[in-house]
């Protein structure tokens, strides 16, 4: 009986213990389940913050996109592009309205809670933010532009201010910040509940035994890990969003700086694709410089070539193609505006390489250099006249010498004519008397014979032809000098002509003959088979004259101006491959090594004050290199002389 009672008592105790264990187990299970769901809510609170940030970024992007499209609609360049902009702009109000409703009313699918805190309510509906009203006004402004045929400046200004610096974005930022604060408060409350639940679970675990709750602890630990991972992920998303906002702001700032820089350049700035030739960007200056629309260039990237002057078009097209292999280009050419106006353009092209070193883009700048060309031509003409002025005394002497003996011969012919006229009168008188009387008066023949001896007809018969021949030679010499001066001093043509270089040099030698004769012997070795060279003849004459004058001065300095000694100036022409080469050498003093790098600099001269402006060689370099795409170099030995080497392309463009 006692055993039965003890057994029953033991069984009751076991059942009671089992019941308490089960109760504890169920209680702990309930607490763990509560902690699990609270943890999920904490993670959801962090996700709410991320979702609110995403909504704010989305609203920012939509408002800025609307401002950009509206501004492009205000300056239309292409009807198709304007229609596409209007269509895209028309989609923005609906997207903005949806995003705003999610921020206001919540959206479970978008992780935005439906409940709105009192602070959020103030931001949405009360001053100073009134986000709901401002968003409605912005959407109305966008709809106003979409529905209007021509966007009004007031709508554009309102959208630009709201999208870039207006209170609308401040209100959106405030709403996002408040949403984050609300989420953090909610997460804090849930975290406290979770911590309390965990504390109760730990106490129950200590009371009930670790072996009963080990699986549950593992589950709680797993949930805690998941919670930590969710929290870390939410923070990563927030950091990514912040980084994206900074990148977007930097991109907008970079685009604005690029636009301001491109539009501030007076010339045409452009970018094209190196593979497809597609025009990626061209500045507004294209319409001013080329008098053609940017839209036409975007549609047909090669249409700019139609503006090039017909005489330059072939050369420009060929040089542009060569730039693909050389990688860069700097050339000048003429364009014709639709009204026929001719302008000079300088184009510089630069390659842009990708990470692999391949050319992916071409950038270029086109400058209108018409006024600069005019100034250069005026400077060239001024320098030419300066050179002629320097030669004026010699030219006057060259003309005066033949003029003097022409004058002497004419006076001799006049006197001879007077004597012959007197002899002729006496002869006529004698013949008249003989005709009347039928015979010659006594002594008349003696008188006539005496007159013939006085006149010395034999001498006159010999000297008069010589005087006439000398006079004709003198007149021809004067004519040659005057014609050479006329050709040399002419301002010149604005287009290249095929020129006989040998004849051009001889013309220049005629002009400079007196300047050279007394200081140097001239030795010429012309290639008579040299083909005509396409060039500006008067400018080539000036280059040759500049070098000849410098050579004469160098020889005079070397031998002494009044010493009576002479040097030598040698001039030769030859064909070298595809170039016409001119060599002008002297036996002067040479060029010191320390100044050889400066002799082509403007206004650099080693002559005394009043003997030169230092423009001769600088202009010569510009004429040969820039205008003819040729080269001008020199070889010099001090005290032995200098040789200038000019090379001109036999074909335009080199």
C-alpha positions as CSV (number, residue, x, y, z in Angstrom):
1,X,0.0,0.0,0.0
2,X,2.8,2.4,0.9
3,X,4.6,1.4,-2.2
4,X,1.6,2.1,-4.3
5,X,1.2,5.5,-2.6
6,X,4.9,6.3,-3.1
7,X,4.6,5.2,-6.7
8,X,1.5,7.3,-7.2
9,X,3.1,10.2,-5.5
10,X,6.2,9.8,-7.7
11,X,4.1,9.6,-10.8
12,X,2.2,12.7,-9.7
13,X,5.5,14.5,-9.1
14,X,6.8,13.4,-12.5
15,X,3.6,14.4,-14.2
16,X,3.7,17.8,-12.4
17,X,7.4,18.2,-13.4
18,X,6.5,17.2,-16.9
19,X,3.7,19.7,-16.9
20,X,5.9,22.4,-15.5
21,X,8.5,21.5,-18.1
22,X,6.0,21.6,-20.9
23,X,4.6,24.9,-19.6
24,X,8.0,26.3,-19.3
25,X,8.8,25.0,-22.8
26,X,5.6,26.5,-24.3
27,X,6.3,29.8,-22.4
28,X,9.9,30.0,-23.7
29,X,8.7,29.1,-27.1
30,X,6.1,31.9,-27.0
31,X,8.8,34.4,-25.8
32,X,11.2,33.2,-28.5
33,X,8.5,33.5,-31.1
34,X,7.7,37.0,-29.9
35,X,11.4,38.0,-29.9
36,X,11.7,36.5,-33.5
37,X,8.8,38.7,-34.8
38,X,10.1,41.7,-32.9
39,X,13.4,41.2,-34.6
40,X,11.8,41.0,-38.0
41,X,10.0,44.3,-37.3
42,X,13.3,45.9,-36.3
43,X,14.7,44.8,-39.7
44,X,11.6,46.1,-41.4
45,X,12.1,49.5,-39.7
46,X,15.6,49.7,-41.2
47,X,14.2,48.7,-44.6
48,X,11.6,51.5,-44.2
49,X,14.5,54.0,-43.9
50,X,16.2,52.6,-47.1
51,X,12.9,52.7,-49.0
52,X,12.2,56.3,-47.9
53,X,15.7,57.3,-49.1
54,X,15.1,55.6,-52.4
55,X,11.8,57.4,-52.8
56,X,13.5,60.7,-52.0
57,X,16.2,60.0,-54.6
58,X,13.6,59.0,-57.1
59,X,11.7,62.3,-56.6
60,X,14.9,64.3,-57.0
61,X,15.8,62.6,-60.2
62,X,12.4,63.0,-61.7
63,X,12.3,66.8,-60.8
64,X,15.7,67.4,-62.3
65,X,14.9,65.3,-65.4
66,X,11.8,67.4,-65.9
67,X,13.8,70.6,-65.6
68,X,16.4,69.3,-68.2
69,X,13.7,68.2,-70.7
70,X,11.8,71.5,-70.3
71,X,15.0,73.5,-71.0
72,X,15.7,71.5,-74.1
73,X,12.1,72.1,-75.3
74,X,12.7,75.8,-74.8
75,X,15.6,75.7,-77.3
76,X,14.4,73.3,-79.9
77,X,16.9,72.2,-82.6
78,X,15.1,69.2,-84.0
79,X,11.3,68.6,-84.3
80,X,11.7,64.9,-83.7
81,X,13.9,65.5,-80.6
82,X,11.4,68.1,-79.3
83,X,8.5,65.6,-79.7
84,X,10.5,63.0,-77.8
85,X,11.3,65.4,-75.1
86,X,7.6,66.4,-74.8
87,X,6.6,62.7,-74.6
88,X,9.1,61.9,-71.9
89,X,8.2,65.1,-70.0
90,X,4.5,64.0,-70.1
91,X,5.4,60.7,-68.3
92,X,7.0,62.5,-65.4
93,X,3.9,63.9,-63.6
94,X,2.4,60.4,-63.2
95,X,5.7,59.0,-61.8
96,X,6.1,61.9,-59.4
97,X,2.5,61.6,-58.2
98,X,3.0,57.9,-57.5
99,X,6.2,58.4,-55.6
100,X,4.6,61.2,-53.6
101,X,1.6,59.1,-52.7
102,X,3.8,56.4,-51.5
103,X,5.7,58.9,-49.3
104,X,2.4,60.3,-48.0
105,X,0.1,57.3,-47.7
106,X,2.6,54.4,-47.5
107,X,2.9,51.3,-49.6
108,X,3.5,47.9,-48.1
109,X,5.0,46.6,-51.4
110,X,7.4,49.6,-51.3
111,X,8.3,49.0,-47.6
112,X,6.8,52.4,-46.6
113,X,4.5,52.2,-43.6
114,X,0.9,53.4,-43.9
115,X,0.9,55.3,-40.6
116,X,2.2,58.9,-40.7
117,X,3.7,60.6,-37.6
118,X,2.7,64.0,-36.4
119,X,6.1,65.4,-37.5
120,X,5.7,63.9,-40.9
121,X,2.1,65.3,-41.1
122,X,3.5,68.8,-40.5
123,X,6.1,68.5,-43.2
124,X,3.5,67.3,-45.7
125,X,0.8,69.9,-44.9
126,X,2.1,72.7,-42.8
127,X,4.6,75.6,-43.2
128,X,7.4,76.0,-43.8
129,X,7.7,72.9,-46.0
130,X,4.1,72.0,-47.2
131,X,5.5,69.2,-49.3
132,X,2.1,68.1,-50.6
133,X,1.2,71.5,-51.9
134,X,4.6,72.1,-53.4
135,X,4.7,68.8,-55.1
136,X,1.2,69.5,-56.6
137,X,2.4,72.9,-57.8
138,X,5.5,71.4,-59.5
139,X,3.4,68.7,-61.2
140,X,1.0,71.4,-62.4
141,X,4.0,73.4,-63.8
142,X,5.2,70.3,-65.7
143,X,1.7,69.6,-67.0
144,X,1.6,73.3,-68.1
145,X,4.7,72.9,-70.2
146,X,3.5,69.6,-71.7
147,X,0.1,71.0,-72.7
148,X,1.5,74.3,-74.0
149,X,2.6,74.6,-77.7
150,X,5.5,76.9,-76.8
151,X,6.7,76.6,-73.2
152,X,6.5,79.9,-71.3
153,X,9.5,81.4,-69.6
154,X,7.5,81.5,-66.3
155,X,6.9,77.7,-66.3
156,X,10.6,77.1,-67.2
157,X,11.8,79.4,-64.5
158,X,9.5,77.8,-61.9
159,X,10.6,74.3,-62.8
160,X,14.3,75.2,-62.8
161,X,14.1,76.9,-59.4
162,X,12.0,74.1,-57.9
163,X,14.2,71.4,-59.4
164,X,17.6,72.9,-58.6
165,X,17.5,75.2,-55.5
166,X,13.8,75.6,-54.6
167,X,12.0,74.7,-51.4
168,X,10.5,71.6,-53.0
169,X,13.8,69.7,-52.7
170,X,14.3,71.0,-49.2
171,X,10.8,69.6,-48.3
172,X,11.6,66.3,-49.9
173,X,14.9,66.1,-47.9
174,X,13.0,67.0,-44.8
175,X,10.4,64.2,-45.4
176,X,13.1,61.7,-46.0
177,X,15.0,62.8,-42.9
178,X,11.8,62.6,-40.8
179,X,11.0,59.2,-42.2
180,X,14.4,58.0,-41.1
181,X,13.8,59.4,-37.6
182,X,10.4,57.8,-37.4
183,X,11.9,54.5,-38.5
184,X,14.7,54.8,-35.9
185,X,12.1,55.5,-33.2
186,X,10.1,52.5,-34.2
187,X,13.2,50.4,-34.3
188,X,14.2,51.6,-30.8
189,X,10.8,50.7,-29.3
190,X,10.8,47.3,-30.9
191,X,14.4,46.8,-29.9
192,X,13.5,47.5,-26.2
193,X,10.7,45.0,-26.5
194,X,13.0,42.5,-28.0
195,X,15.6,43.0,-25.3
196,X,12.9,42.6,-22.6
197,X,11.7,39.4,-24.2
198,X,15.2,38.1,-24.5
199,X,15.8,38.9,-20.8
200,X,12.7,36.9,-19.8
201,X,13.8,34.1,-22.1
202,X,17.2,34.0,-20.5
203,X,15.6,33.9,-17.0
204,X,13.2,31.1,-18.0
205,X,16.1,29.3,-19.6
206,X,18.1,29.4,-16.4
207,X,15.1,28.2,-14.4
208,X,14.1,25.4,-16.8
209,X,17.5,24.1,-17.8
210,X,19.7,24.6,-20.8
211,X,18.9,21.2,-22.3
212,X,15.3,22.1,-22.8
213,X,15.9,25.3,-24.7
214,X,19.1,24.6,-26.6
215,X,17.4,24.3,-30.0
216,X,15.4,27.5,-29.3
217,X,18.6,29.3,-28.4
218,X,20.1,28.3,-31.6
219,X,17.1,29.6,-33.4
220,X,17.3,32.9,-31.5
221,X,21.0,33.1,-32.2
222,X,20.3,32.5,-35.9
223,X,17.6,35.1,-35.8
224,X,20.0,37.6,-34.2
225,X,22.5,36.9,-36.9
226,X,19.9,37.5,-39.5
227,X,18.8,40.7,-37.8
228,X,22.4,41.9,-37.7
229,X,22.8,41.0,-41.4
230,X,19.6,42.8,-42.2
231,X,20.8,45.9,-40.3
232,X,24.2,45.8,-41.9
233,X,22.6,45.5,-45.3
234,X,20.3,48.4,-44.6
235,X,23.3,50.5,-43.7
236,X,25.1,49.4,-46.8
237,X,22.1,50.4,-48.9
238,X,22.0,53.8,-47.2
239,X,25.7,54.3,-47.9
240,X,25.3,53.2,-51.5
241,X,22.4,55.7,-51.9
242,X,24.5,58.4,-50.4
243,X,27.4,57.6,-52.7
244,X,25.0,57.6,-55.6
245,X,23.7,61.0,-54.6
246,X,27.2,62.4,-54.4
247,X,28.1,60.8,-57.8
248,X,25.0,62.3,-59.4
249,X,25.7,65.7,-57.9
250,X,29.3,65.5,-59.2
251,X,28.1,64.5,-62.6
252,X,25.7,67.4,-62.8
253,X,28.4,69.8,-61.7
254,X,30.8,68.3,-64.3
255,X,28.3,68.6,-67.0
256,X,27.5,72.2,-66.1
257,X,31.2,73.1,-66.1
258,X,31.7,71.4,-69.5
259,X,28.7,73.2,-70.9
260,X,29.8,76.6,-69.6
261,X,33.4,76.0,-70.9
262,X,32.2,74.9,-74.3
263,X,29.8,77.8,-74.7
264,X,32.4,80.4,-73.5
265,X,34.8,79.4,-76.3
266,X,34.5,81.9,-79.2
267,X,35.3,79.2,-81.7
268,X,33.4,76.0,-82.5
269,X,34.1,73.2,-80.1
270,X,33.0,69.7,-81.2
271,X,33.4,66.0,-80.3
272,X,32.9,63.1,-82.8
273,X,33.1,59.3,-82.6
274,X,36.3,58.0,-84.2
275,X,34.6,54.8,-85.4
276,X,31.2,55.9,-86.6
277,X,32.0,59.6,-87.4
278,X,28.8,60.5,-85.4
279,X,28.8,64.0,-84.1
280,X,28.5,63.7,-80.3
281,X,28.6,67.4,-79.4
282,X,29.0,70.7,-81.2
283,X,28.8,74.1,-79.5
284,X,26.3,76.8,-80.4
285,X,29.2,78.8,-82.0
286,X,28.9,76.6,-85.1
287,X,25.7,78.4,-86.2
288,X,27.6,81.8,-85.9
289,X,30.9,80.8,-87.5
290,X,29.6,78.5,-90.3
291,X,26.1,80.1,-90.7
292,X,24.5,76.6,-90.6
293,X,22.4,74.9,-88.0
294,X,23.7,72.4,-85.5
295,X,20.8,70.1,-86.3
296,X,22.1,69.7,-89.9
297,X,25.6,68.7,-88.5
298,X,24.1,66.2,-86.1
299,X,22.0,64.7,-88.9
300,X,24.9,64.7,-91.4
301,X,28.3,64.9,-89.8
302,X,30.0,65.5,-93.1
303,X,27.8,68.5,-94.1
304,X,30.3,71.0,-92.8
305,X,32.5,70.2,-95.8
306,X,29.8,71.7,-98.1
307,X,30.6,75.1,-96.5
308,X,34.3,74.9,-97.5
309,X,35.3,77.1,-100.5
310,X,35.3,75.0,-103.7
311,X,39.0,75.8,-104.3
312,X,39.9,74.5,-100.8
313,X,37.5,71.6,-100.5
314,X,39.6,68.9,-102.1
315,X,42.7,69.8,-100.0
316,X,40.7,70.1,-96.8
317,X,39.0,66.7,-97.4
318,X,42.3,65.0,-98.1
319,X,44.0,66.6,-95.0
320,X,41.0,65.5,-92.8
321,X,41.4,61.9,-94.0
322,X,45.2,62.1,-93.4
323,X,44.4,63.2,-89.8
324,X,43.0,59.7,-89.1
325,X,46.5,58.2,-89.5
326,X,48.6,61.1,-88.1
327,X,46.2,61.6,-85.2
328,X,46.2,65.4,-85.2
329,X,45.6,68.2,-87.6
330,X,46.1,72.0,-87.8
331,X,45.1,73.7,-91.1
332,X,43.5,76.8,-92.5
333,X,40.9,77.1,-95.2
334,X,38.1,79.3,-96.5
335,X,34.4,78.8,-96.1
336,X,31.5,80.5,-98.0
337,X,28.4,81.6,-96.1
338,X,25.0,81.1,-97.7
339,X,25.1,84.8,-98.7
340,X,28.4,84.4,-100.4
341,X,30.6,86.0,-97.7
342,X,34.1,84.4,-97.6
343,X,35.6,83.7,-94.2
344,X,38.9,82.1,-93.1
345,X,38.8,79.2,-90.7
346,X,41.6,77.6,-88.6
347,X,40.7,74.0,-87.5
348,X,42.7,72.1,-84.9
349,X,41.9,68.4,-84.3
350,X,43.1,66.3,-81.4
351,X,42.7,62.5,-80.8
352,X,41.2,61.2,-77.5
353,X,42.4,57.7,-76.6
354,X,40.7,55.0,-74.5
355,X,42.3,52.8,-71.8
356,X,43.6,50.5,-74.5
357,X,45.4,53.3,-76.3
358,X,43.1,53.4,-79.3
359,X,41.6,56.6,-80.6
360,X,37.9,56.6,-79.6
361,X,37.0,60.2,-80.0
362,X,38.1,63.3,-81.9
363,X,37.8,66.8,-80.4
364,X,38.3,69.9,-82.4
365,X,38.2,73.7,-82.3
366,X,37.4,75.8,-85.4
367,X,38.3,79.5,-85.1
368,X,37.3,82.3,-87.5
369,X,40.6,83.9,-88.3
370,X,39.4,86.3,-91.1
371,X,40.4,89.5,-89.2
372,X,43.8,87.9,-88.2
373,X,44.4,87.0,-91.9
374,X,43.7,90.6,-92.9
375,X,46.1,91.9,-90.2
376,X,48.8,89.5,-91.4
377,X,48.3,90.5,-95.0
378,X,48.6,94.2,-94.0
379,X,51.7,93.4,-92.0
380,X,53.2,91.5,-94.9
381,X,52.4,94.4,-97.3
382,X,53.9,96.8,-94.8
383,X,57.0,94.8,-94.4
384,X,57.3,94.4,-98.2
385,X,57.1,98.2,-98.6
386,X,59.7,98.6,-95.9
387,X,62.0,96.3,-97.8
388,X,61.3,98.3,-101.0
389,X,62.0,101.5,-99.1
390,X,65.3,100.1,-98.0
391,X,66.1,99.4,-101.7
392,X,64.7,102.8,-102.9
393,X,68.1,104.4,-103.3
394,X,69.5,101.5,-105.2
395,X,66.4,101.2,-107.4
396,X,66.6,104.9,-108.1
397,X,70.2,104.4,-109.2
398,X,69.3,101.4,-111.3
399,X,66.7,103.6,-113.1
400,X,68.8,106.7,-113.2
401,X,71.8,105.1,-115.0
402,X,70.0,104.0,-118.1
403,X,67.8,107.1,-118.0
404,X,71.0,109.2,-118.0
405,X,72.5,107.7,-121.1
406,X,69.1,107.6,-122.8
407,X,68.9,111.3,-122.2
408,X,72.5,111.9,-123.5
409,X,71.7,109.9,-126.6
410,X,68.5,111.8,-127.2
411,X,70.3,115.1,-126.9
412,X,72.9,113.7,-129.4
413,X,70.2,112.7,-131.8
414,X,68.6,116.2,-131.4
415,X,71.9,117.9,-132.3
416,X,72.5,115.5,-135.1
417,X,69.1,116.1,-136.4
418,X,69.7,119.9,-136.4
419,X,72.9,119.5,-138.4
420,X,71.4,117.2,-140.9
421,X,68.4,119.5,-141.2
422,X,70.7,122.5,-142.0
423,X,72.5,120.3,-144.6
424,X,69.2,119.3,-146.1
425,X,68.0,122.9,-146.3
426,X,71.2,123.9,-148.2
427,X,70.7,121.0,-150.5
428,X,67.1,121.9,-151.2
429,X,68.1,125.5,-151.9
430,X,70.8,124.5,-154.3
431,X,68.4,122.2,-156.2
432,X,65.8,124.9,-156.4
433,X,68.3,127.4,-157.9
434,X,69.6,124.8,-160.4
435,X,66.0,124.1,-161.4
436,X,65.2,127.7,-162.1
437,X,68.4,128.5,-164.1
438,X,69.0,125.2,-165.6
439,X,72.5,125.1,-164.1
440,X,74.1,125.1,-160.7
441,X,75.3,128.6,-159.6
442,X,79.1,129.0,-159.4
443,X,80.5,128.0,-156.0
444,X,77.2,126.3,-154.9
445,X,78.7,122.8,-155.1
446,X,81.7,124.0,-153.1
447,X,79.4,125.4,-150.4
448,X,77.5,122.2,-150.3
449,X,80.6,120.1,-150.0
450,X,81.9,122.3,-147.2
451,X,78.5,121.9,-145.4
452,X,78.8,118.1,-145.7
453,X,82.3,118.2,-144.2
454,X,81.1,120.4,-141.3
455,X,78.3,118.0,-140.5
456,X,80.5,114.9,-140.7
457,X,77.8,112.7,-142.2
458,X,80.0,109.6,-142.0
459,X,80.3,110.0,-138.2
460,X,76.6,110.6,-137.8
461,X,75.8,107.6,-140.0
462,X,77.9,105.4,-137.6
463,X,76.8,106.9,-134.3
464,X,73.1,107.5,-134.7
465,X,72.2,103.8,-134.9
466,X,74.3,103.2,-131.8
467,X,72.6,105.9,-129.9
468,X,69.2,104.6,-131.0
469,X,70.2,101.0,-129.9
470,X,71.5,102.2,-126.6
471,X,68.4,104.2,-125.9
472,X,66.2,101.2,-126.6
473,X,68.3,99.1,-124.3
474,X,68.0,101.8,-121.6
475,X,64.3,102.0,-122.0
476,X,64.0,98.2,-121.8
477,X,66.1,98.2,-118.7
478,X,63.9,100.9,-117.1
479,X,60.8,99.0,-118.2
480,X,62.1,95.8,-116.6
481,X,62.8,97.5,-113.3
482,X,59.4,99.2,-113.2
483,X,57.6,96.0,-114.1
484,X,59.5,94.1,-111.4
485,X,58.7,96.8,-108.9
486,X,55.0,96.8,-109.9
487,X,54.8,93.0,-109.6
488,X,56.7,93.0,-106.3
489,X,54.8,95.7,-104.6
490,X,51.4,94.4,-105.6
491,X,49.3,93.2,-102.5
492,X,48.9,89.8,-104.1
493,X,46.1,87.4,-104.8
494,X,44.1,85.5,-102.2
495,X,44.5,82.2,-104.0
496,X,47.4,80.0,-105.0
497,X,48.7,80.0,-108.6
498,X,51.1,77.7,-110.4
499,X,54.3,79.8,-110.4
500,X,57.7,79.5,-112.2
501,X,59.9,79.7,-109.1
502,X,63.0,80.5,-111.2
503,X,61.3,83.5,-112.9
504,X,60.0,84.7,-109.5
505,X,63.6,84.7,-108.1
506,X,64.9,86.5,-111.2
507,X,62.2,89.2,-110.7
508,X,63.3,89.6,-107.1
509,X,67.0,89.8,-108.1
510,X,66.1,92.6,-110.5
511,X,64.5,94.6,-107.7
512,X,67.4,94.0,-105.4
513,X,70.2,94.2,-107.9
514,X,71.7,97.5,-106.8
515,X,71.6,96.5,-103.2
516,X,73.5,93.3,-104.0
517,X,75.9,94.4,-106.8
518,X,78.4,96.3,-104.6
519,X,78.7,93.7,-101.9
520,X,78.4,90.3,-103.6
521,X,78.6,88.4,-106.8
522,X,75.4,86.6,-107.6
523,X,75.7,82.9,-108.7
524,X,72.5,81.1,-109.8
525,X,72.0,77.4,-110.5
526,X,68.4,77.0,-111.5
527,X,66.8,73.7,-112.3
528,X,65.1,74.5,-115.6
529,X,63.0,71.3,-115.4
530,X,61.5,72.3,-112.1
531,X,57.7,72.2,-112.4
532,X,55.4,75.0,-111.5
533,X,54.8,75.4,-107.8
534,X,51.3,76.2,-106.4
535,X,51.9,79.2,-104.2
536,X,51.2,82.9,-103.6
537,X,53.8,84.4,-105.9
538,X,54.2,87.8,-104.4
539,X,54.7,86.4,-100.9
540,X,57.4,84.0,-102.2
541,X,59.1,87.0,-103.8
542,X,59.0,88.8,-100.4
543,X,60.6,85.8,-98.6
544,X,63.4,85.6,-101.2
545,X,64.0,89.4,-100.9
546,X,64.1,89.3,-97.1
547,X,66.8,86.6,-97.2
548,X,68.7,88.3,-100.0
549,X,68.8,91.6,-98.0
550,X,69.9,89.8,-94.9
551,X,72.6,88.0,-96.9
552,X,73.9,91.3,-98.3
553,X,74.0,92.8,-94.8
554,X,75.9,89.8,-93.4
555,X,78.5,90.0,-96.2
556,X,78.9,93.7,-95.7
557,X,79.5,93.2,-92.0
558,X,82.0,90.4,-92.8
559,X,84.1,92.2,-95.5
560,X,83.5,95.8,-94.4
561,X,81.0,98.1,-96.1
562,X,83.6,100.5,-97.7
563,X,86.4,98.0,-98.2
564,X,85.6,97.4,-101.9
565,X,85.7,93.7,-101.3
566,X,82.8,91.4,-102.3
567,X,81.3,88.2,-101.0
568,X,79.2,85.6,-102.9
569,X,75.5,85.0,-102.8
570,X,74.5,81.7,-104.4
571,X,70.9,80.8,-105.3
572,X,69.8,77.4,-106.5
573,X,66.6,75.5,-107.2
574,X,65.9,71.8,-107.4
575,X,63.2,69.2,-107.1
576,X,63.6,67.0,-104.0
577,X,61.0,64.2,-103.9
578,X,57.6,66.0,-103.8
579,X,59.1,69.3,-102.8
580,X,60.6,72.3,-104.7
581,X,63.7,73.4,-102.9
582,X,65.3,76.9,-102.9
583,X,68.7,77.4,-101.4
584,X,70.1,80.9,-100.7
585,X,73.6,80.9,-99.3
586,X,76.0,83.7,-98.5
587,X,79.6,84.0,-97.4
588,X,78.8,86.4,-94.6
589,X,79.5,86.4,-90.9
590,X,77.2,83.5,-90.0
591,X,74.6,83.3,-87.2
592,X,75.9,82.9,-83.6
593,X,74.8,79.7,-81.9
594,X,73.2,81.4,-79.0
595,X,70.6,83.3,-81.1
596,X,69.8,80.6,-83.7
597,X,66.7,79.5,-81.9
598,X,65.3,83.0,-82.0
599,X,65.8,84.3,-85.5
600,X,62.3,83.4,-86.6
601,X,60.8,85.2,-83.5
602,X,58.7,88.4,-84.2
603,X,60.6,91.6,-83.7
604,X,63.9,89.9,-83.1
605,X,66.8,91.6,-84.9
606,X,70.5,92.0,-84.6
607,X,70.7,95.1,-86.8
608,X,71.2,98.6,-85.5
609,X,68.2,100.8,-84.6
610,X,66.5,102.1,-87.8
611,X,67.8,99.3,-90.0
612,X,65.1,96.8,-89.5
613,X,62.0,95.9,-87.5
614,X,62.8,92.2,-86.9
615,X,59.7,91.2,-88.9
616,X,61.3,89.9,-92.1
617,X,62.2,86.4,-91.1
618,X,59.2,86.0,-88.8
619,X,56.9,86.8,-91.7
620,X,58.9,84.6,-94.0
621,X,58.5,81.7,-91.6
622,X,54.7,82.4,-91.4
623,X,54.4,82.6,-95.2
624,X,56.3,79.4,-95.9
625,X,55.1,77.2,-93.0
626,X,51.6,78.4,-92.2
627,X,50.4,79.5,-95.6
628,X,52.2,77.1,-97.9
629,X,52.6,74.1,-95.5
630,X,56.3,74.1,-96.4
631,X,59.5,74.4,-94.3
632,X,62.2,77.0,-93.9
633,X,65.5,76.0,-92.1
634,X,69.1,77.2,-92.2
635,X,72.6,76.0,-91.9
636,X,75.2,78.4,-90.5
637,X,78.9,78.5,-89.7
638,X,80.2,81.5,-87.8
639,X,82.6,83.5,-90.1
640,X,81.8,81.2,-93.0
641,X,78.3,82.1,-93.9
642,X,74.7,80.9,-93.8
643,X,72.4,79.0,-96.2
644,X,68.6,79.2,-95.9
645,X,66.7,76.2,-97.3
646,X,63.1,76.7,-98.4
647,X,60.9,73.8,-99.3
648,X,57.5,74.2,-100.9
649,X,55.1,71.3,-101.7
650,X,54.6,70.6,-105.4
651,X,51.0,69.6,-104.5
652,X,48.6,71.8,-102.4
653,X,48.5,70.7,-98.8
654,X,51.9,69.0,-98.9
